[in-house]
Amino acid sequence: MSFIPTTVVNGPPKDYLSATLVTVGCIAVLDALYIGVFARKHWQNQIAAINDPTGSETNARLSAPEHGNLQIRPSGGHRRLWAAGIAYVVMVGAILGLVVSRVNHPESAFVEGLLWGAVLGFSVYAIFNFTNLAIFANYTWQSALMDTSWGTFLMAITGGLAAYTATHCYILPIRQSAVVHD
């Protein structure tokens, strides 16, 4: 059996290729704005506090050099970039497998995706942040609540857009595949 990105399986036809492109773009743009612009100073301080409780920022993984760009410092460099890449791949897969696949009605695809995305985002980000709160002495309640809220928003918007795109924008022709009848 070959992988067919545009399939019909117990629901409306879905174009997983277009949904994947929207998911990657949405997560990349929104997360870059959140981490690199809107909450940059907060996360610089939080990560510095976790890595170096004395506050000297010498071990911080994220730092703002004089020219104002957020960048990753060499401490662990490539391993951390790979880990971040894996996290983003898992987020894209989760949106496609746990959100887009659940959409049953094209006319309400955005709302269904929005709701399932919010559930997914809240669950994943709450587990991550409250585990951090439990194991890192310098991880703050503010960070946990702020990032859980962000993750809920990010995954809701991404889920809604991906679900809508999957059911309304077809890059490839629709093929009937593995249609299951009860």
N, C-alpha and C positions, 0 to 999 in steps of 0.2 A: 504494500500500500504506500503510495507516495503522498508527500505533504502537499495539500492544496490550500493556499491561504484564503481563498474565497469559498466558503462552504455553507451548506444548509444542513443543520442538525437540530431537529426538533425546535424550530423557531424561525424567525425571519432570516433571510440570507445575510451573511456578515462578511465583510471584506477585512480580514485580519491584517492585510498588508497596509491598507490606508489607516487602520486603527493603530498599528504599530508606529507608523510615521508620526501620527498626531501625538501619541503617547510619549515618544522619545522627545519630540519638539517641545511639548507642553512641560514635561518634567524638567528638561534642560533649561528652558528659558525662565520658568517660574522659580526653580530652585536657585539658579544663578542670581536672579534679582534678590531673592530672600537672603541668601548667604552672603552674597557679594555687595549688596547695597543696603537694604532695609535693616537687616539684623547683624550686619558685619561687626560692629563694635561690641555688641553683646557677646557674640560667639568668640571673638578674639579674647575677650576677658575671661569667658567661661573656660575655654580650652587652656588658656594660660594658667588659670587657677587649678585645673585638674592636673596638668603636666608639671607645674612648678608652684606648689602651695605658698612659697615665699613671695610670689608675685613678680619675679624677675623676668618673665617671658623668655628666658633663654632656651627652654625646652618646648616652647609652643609650636604646635604643628601648623597652625595658621597664623600668619602675621601680616601686618600692613607696612610695607616699606615706605620710605619717604615719598615716593611718587604716587601713593594712595591705592595701589592695586592689591587685592587679596591674593596671596600666593601660598603654596605649600612649601614649607622649609624642608631641607634635605633629611631631617631626622626620620629615617625609615623610608624615605622617598618613594621608590617604585612599588614597594609592597603596599603602601597606603593608597597609592593611585589605583593599583589593581583591586584592592579591597573596595574602594569607592565604586569602581567600575562594575564589580560584581553586584554590589548593592543596587545600583541603578538597573542592571539587567534583571535582577529579581523583581524590582518594582514594576518594570515594564511587563514582565511575565505575569505578575499578579494582577495587574490591571486587565490584561487580555484574558487570562484564565479564570479569574474570580469576579470580574465586573462585566466585561463585554460579553462573555459567554452566557451570562444570566439574562441578558436583555431579551424579552419575549415579544415586545410590541414596538415596531419602528416609530409609531406616532408618539410614543412616550420614552423613546430611547435615551434622550438626554436626561430626563428626570430619573429614570431607573439607574442609569450609569452614575449620576450624581449621588444618589442615595447609597448604592452599593460601594461606590468609591469612598464615600464618607465613612462607612462602616469599616472598610478595609484600612483606610488611612488612620482612623482613630485607633483601631486595634494594633496595628504594626507600630505606630509611633508611641502609643501609650506603653506598650511592652518595652520598647527600646528605652524610652525616657525614664520610666519608673524603675527599670533595672539599673540604669545609670545612677538614679537617686539613691538606690539601695547600696550600690557598691563603691561609689566615689564620694568621699567625704566632702569634697568641694563642689559637687554638682548641686545646683540650686533648684528650689521649687519653681522659681520664675522660669528657669530654662526648661524644666520638665513640662510645665503647663503651656508655655509659649510654643515649644516645638511640637507638642501633641496637637495643639490647635492648628499650627501650620500644616502638619502632616494630614490632618483631617481635611483642611481646605484644599491642599495640593492634590490629594488623591480624589477628592470629590470633583473638582473642576476637570482634572485629567480624565477621570472615569466617565463623566458626562460627555465631554468632547469626543473621547474615543468611542463610546457607545453610539453616539449620534453619527459619527463618521463611518463606523463599521456598517451601519444599516442604511446610510444614505449616499455615500460616496464610494463608487466602485472603480478601482483601478484595473482590476482583472475581471474577466467575464465570470458570471456565477455558474458554478457547477454543482450538481446534486451529488452529495457524497455522504455515505453512511447515514442515510435517513432511517431512523428507528421508529417503529410503530408499536404501540402497546397492544 
